[in-house]
């Protein structure tokens, strides 16, 4: 007995634990697109000159539809049964039969205005559509006008096919998740031949229907998703990192070289040459241990060795003077000129040059 009580208490505790674990789960309900079947019956009224009650006749409709979203749906419907026409003088009401096929598009006003809710009891929709109507069994009208002195111009005998345009509204009351009770009212616009006589005020015939029926969803109308509450992992403290001392690596400072080119028979510094020498100045300022070497030349194809020696010396002086004037101490500058005895470049015109190399020893 005690063991049973213990097992029961353990099971109850485990259940409570599971419930507690799931208490923070998020439950999300969403609309689910679905097909539906619809069966309706009611009354039809074909517009005529006699009293309203004389032209009431039975009507029925069978449909299959698809609800794509909370707001939009389409439906293919087959309707028909009986319609009535009338003649005023002499007074006569005659019956005939019809069957129609229609394609309708629905817009749910309730969901559009108030938002979709899975358990909403009442929904109101508007719809419009088009189709085709096949009327037949018009013998009563044929027999009546056979004995009359006047035969209507639009009297048809065997059958009559006419296109249909229609619009209406529908109200659905939710009974269960998949079953709803619906009331529908629609107006159908037909060819003027439909009731076998020509209309006085318009060139179309009108038929109005009031239908009551059931709509059965062929699948769930909503779907529920459970999003588990995030599990917070237990994070164990990481071990302290092992610090490994690294030996400082020597810093390597790159040398800098600038080639200062001159025009023929000239030792005047160009704007480009000044820009290059400014880089040398900055390098020497940033590296206090740096030295700079200036080597000046002249091209062999211009002048003669004596003249070229003078040009290379003048170019040497232009560069050295610029560096000194901009803060480079003369003791940090090594310089020489070589005339045309040395040609540092293969291309002749490039040898009118002073080559500056700054380096940190």
URTA-V634533 format. One record per residue. RES is the residue in three letters. PHI is phi in whole degrees, 0 to 359 (NA if undefined). PSI is psi in degrees with one decimal (NA if undefined). Layout:
BEGIN
RES_PHI_PSI ; RES_PHI_PSI
END
This chain:
BEGIN
UNK_NA_-44.9 ; UNK_295_-35.9 ; UNK_294_-36.5 ; UNK_294_-42.8 ; UNK_298_-39.4 ; UNK_294_-43.9 ; UNK_296_-41.2 ; UNK_297_-42.8 ; UNK_295_-38.7 ; UNK_294_-42.0 ; UNK_296_-42.7 ; UNK_298_-40.2 ; UNK_294_-40.5 ; UNK_295_-41.1 ; UNK_298_-43.3 ; UNK_298_-36.0 ; UNK_294_-42.4 ; UNK_296_-44.4 ; UNK_300_-43.3 ; UNK_296_-36.2 ; UNK_294_-33.7 ; UNK_267_-0.4 ; UNK_295_-28.3 ; UNK_265_2.2 ; UNK_295_142.6 ; UNK_264_127.1 ; UNK_254_119.6 ; UNK_245_124.3 ; UNK_253_126.6 ; UNK_235_157.2 ; UNK_293_140.6 ; UNK_241_115.8 ; UNK_302_143.1 ; UNK_202_158.4 ; UNK_270_159.4 ; UNK_212_154.5 ; UNK_250_148.7 ; UNK_219_129.4 ; UNK_236_127.3 ; UNK_221_151.9 ; UNK_216_155.8 ; UNK_175_-141.5 ; UNK_231_149.7 ; UNK_238_149.9 ; UNK_224_116.1 ; UNK_268_127.1 ; UNK_298_129.2 ; UNK_205_-177.6 ; UNK_274_-19.9 ; UNK_278_-178.3 ; UNK_296_154.5 ; UNK_303_-43.2 ; UNK_291_-26.3 ; UNK_289_-21.7 ; UNK_254_11.2 ; UNK_283_134.8 ; UNK_217_161.1 ; UNK_288_152.1 ; UNK_215_153.2 ; UNK_214_157.6 ; UNK_209_137.6 ; UNK_234_131.1 ; UNK_217_155.9 ; UNK_231_137.3 ; UNK_219_172.8 ; UNK_227_120.7 ; UNK_267_102.4 ; UNK_282_-36.5 ; UNK_211_172.3 ; UNK_303_-26.7 ; UNK_259_-29.2 ; UNK_239_140.5 ; UNK_209_158.4 ; UNK_233_157.8 ; UNK_212_137.5 ; UNK_251_121.8 ; UNK_233_142.9 ; UNK_245_120.4 ; UNK_233_169.7 ; UNK_152_-173.6 ; UNK_147_-92.4 ; UNK_223_145.4 ; UNK_227_162.8 ; UNK_229_148.4 ; UNK_233_171.2 ; UNK_213_157.2 ; UNK_232_134.2 ; UNK_277_-46.3 ; UNK_224_105.5 ; UNK_285_155.6 ; UNK_291_129.9 ; UNK_198_139.7 ; UNK_241_128.3 ; UNK_235_150.7 ; UNK_250_150.9 ; UNK_210_169.1 ; UNK_248_160.6 ; UNK_204_160.3 ; UNK_216_138.3 ; UNK_228_155.7 ; UNK_236_128.1 ; UNK_224_147.4 ; UNK_242_121.7 ; UNK_240_149.0 ; UNK_243_127.4 ; UNK_252_143.4 ; UNK_232_118.0 ; UNK_277_105.9 ; UNK_292_-37.6 ; UNK_299_-48.6 ; UNK_293_-36.1 ; UNK_295_-36.8 ; UNK_271_-43.9 ; UNK_258_-8.7 ; UNK_87_152.3 ; UNK_282_137.7 ; UNK_226_132.6 ; UNK_295_-27.6 ; UNK_250_21.3 ; UNK_294_135.4 ; UNK_278_-39.0 ; UNK_240_134.1 ; UNK_226_137.5 ; UNK_238_131.4 ; UNK_228_154.3 ; UNK_248_150.4 ; UNK_213_160.4 ; UNK_212_151.9 ; UNK_194_-173.5 ; UNK_209_161.5 ; UNK_185_-154.1 ; UNK_220_142.4 ; UNK_238_131.7 ; UNK_245_110.7 ; UNK_258_143.7 ; UNK_206_177.4 ; UNK_57_54.9 ; UNK_262_29.0 ; UNK_294_-33.0 ; UNK_299_-43.4 ; UNK_293_-39.2 ; UNK_296_-45.3 ; UNK_295_-39.3 ; UNK_296_-46.0 ; UNK_282_-10.8 ; UNK_291_-28.2 ; UNK_262_-0.7 ; UNK_264_157.5 ; UNK_280_-10.8 ; UNK_231_129.7 ; UNK_251_122.2 ; UNK_300_146.1 ; UNK_293_-26.3 ; UNK_261_12.7 ; UNK_292_124.9 ; UNK_247_153.3 ; UNK_250_-52.3 ; UNK_268_-54.5 ; UNK_200_166.0 ; UNK_213_130.0 ; UNK_249_130.4 ; UNK_219_143.1 ; UNK_291_155.2 ; UNK_229_135.3 ; UNK_242_140.7 ; UNK_211_159.9 ; UNK_209_161.2 ; UNK_179_-166.9 ; UNK_221_157.9 ; UNK_217_140.0 ; UNK_237_125.1 ; UNK_245_136.8 ; UNK_246_120.8 ; UNK_288_124.5 ; UNK_261_-46.4 ; UNK_221_-175.3 ; UNK_302_-36.0 ; UNK_249_-9.1 ; UNK_242_134.0 ; UNK_222_147.1 ; UNK_263_127.4 ; UNK_234_143.0 ; UNK_240_128.6 ; UNK_231_141.3 ; UNK_232_128.8 ; UNK_221_155.9 ; UNK_239_130.8 ; UNK_247_131.0 ; UNK_257_119.9 ; UNK_235_168.0 ; UNK_297_149.4 ; UNK_296_-14.4 ; UNK_280_-9.5 ; UNK_306_-46.8 ; UNK_261_19.1 ; UNK_73_7.7 ; UNK_218_157.3 ; UNK_278_133.2 ; UNK_285_147.0 ; UNK_279_-41.0 ; UNK_258_-10.4 ; UNK_207_173.0 ; UNK_251_21.8 ; UNK_227_156.9 ; UNK_258_149.6 ; UNK_240_136.8 ; UNK_229_130.4 ; UNK_248_140.7 ; UNK_232_139.7 ; UNK_238_118.1 ; UNK_232_140.6 ; UNK_236_135.7 ; UNK_191_-170.8 ; UNK_243_145.0 ; UNK_237_124.0 ; UNK_246_118.8 ; UNK_286_134.2 ; UNK_269_17.2 ; UNK_188_173.1 ; UNK_298_139.2 ; UNK_272_-9.3 ; UNK_213_160.2 ; UNK_227_141.9 ; UNK_247_130.2 ; UNK_242_128.9 ; UNK_260_117.7 ; UNK_260_109.5 ; UNK_300_143.6 ; UNK_296_140.8 ; UNK_297_136.6 ; UNK_271_121.5 ; UNK_276_112.4 ; UNK_288_150.1 ; UNK_276_114.9 ; UNK_263_116.6 ; UNK_279_142.2 ; UNK_298_136.0 ; UNK_284_145.9 ; UNK_296_148.7 ; UNK_300_133.5 ; UNK_295_144.6 ; UNK_278_119.5 ; UNK_274_118.6 ; UNK_253_119.2 ; UNK_286_131.5 ; UNK_252_139.5 ; UNK_286_134.8 ; UNK_294_129.9 ; UNK_273_143.4 ; UNK_297_142.2 ; UNK_274_122.9 ; UNK_265_121.4 ; UNK_259_121.4 ; UNK_288_143.0 ; UNK_291_162.3 ; UNK_230_134.4 ; UNK_233_135.6 ; UNK_227_127.9 ; UNK_262_117.4 ; UNK_259_106.1 ; UNK_268_148.5 ; UNK_236_157.3 ; UNK_288_165.1 ; UNK_296_135.7 ; UNK_57_36.4 ; UNK_219_150.4 ; UNK_232_20.2 ; UNK_275_133.4 ; UNK_283_132.0 ; UNK_275_170.7 ; UNK_299_-39.4 ; UNK_295_-39.6 ; UNK_294_-40.9 ; UNK_299_-41.6 ; UNK_299_-39.8 ; UNK_293_-42.9 ; UNK_294_-30.9 ; UNK_296_-33.5 ; UNK_294_-39.3 ; UNK_298_-42.8 ; UNK_300_-46.2 ; UNK_298_-42.6 ; UNK_299_-44.4 ; UNK_292_-33.5 ; UNK_291_-39.5 ; UNK_283_-23.9 ; UNK_237_99.7 ; UNK_293_-22.3 ; UNK_268_3.8 ; UNK_283_149.4 ; UNK_238_153.8 ; UNK_232_137.4 ; UNK_246_131.8 ; UNK_242_121.7 ; UNK_237_121.1 ; UNK_250_147.4 ; UNK_220_168.5 ; UNK_225_155.1 ; UNK_278_146.5 ; UNK_284_-21.0 ; UNK_273_0.8 ; UNK_240_135.6 ; UNK_69_-147.3 ; UNK_222_172.9 ; UNK_302_-38.5 ; UNK_294_-47.3 ; UNK_296_-43.0 ; UNK_295_-31.6 ; UNK_296_-38.1 ; UNK_292_-40.6 ; UNK_297_-43.6 ; UNK_293_-34.7 ; UNK_292_-40.9 ; UNK_297_-39.8 ; UNK_293_-38.9 ; UNK_301_-46.6 ; UNK_294_-38.2 ; UNK_300_-43.7 ; UNK_289_-46.8 ; UNK_298_-45.5 ; UNK_299_-38.5 ; UNK_296_-44.4 ; UNK_297_-43.5 ; UNK_294_-43.4 ; UNK_298_-22.1 ; UNK_252_25.4 ; UNK_102_1.2 ; UNK_271_123.2 ; UNK_295_138.0 ; UNK_303_-31.2 ; UNK_294_-17.9 ; UNK_266_3.8 ; UNK_244_125.1 ; UNK_254_133.4 ; UNK_212_153.3 ; UNK_199_161.9 ; UNK_228_146.4 ; UNK_233_6.1 ; UNK_57_-134.1 ; UNK_251_16.5 ; UNK_288_-24.5 ; UNK_235_132.7 ; UNK_242_98.6 ; UNK_290_-19.2 ; UNK_240_149.4 ; UNK_289_-31.9 ; UNK_275_126.4 ; UNK_303_-47.8 ; UNK_295_-21.7 ; UNK_283_-10.9 ; UNK_276_-0.5 ; UNK_275_78.0 ; UNK_212_153.4 ; UNK_237_120.5 ; UNK_262_124.0 ; UNK_249_125.2 ; UNK_235_117.1 ; UNK_254_133.9 ; UNK_213_153.6 ; UNK_254_117.8 ; UNK_285_NA
END
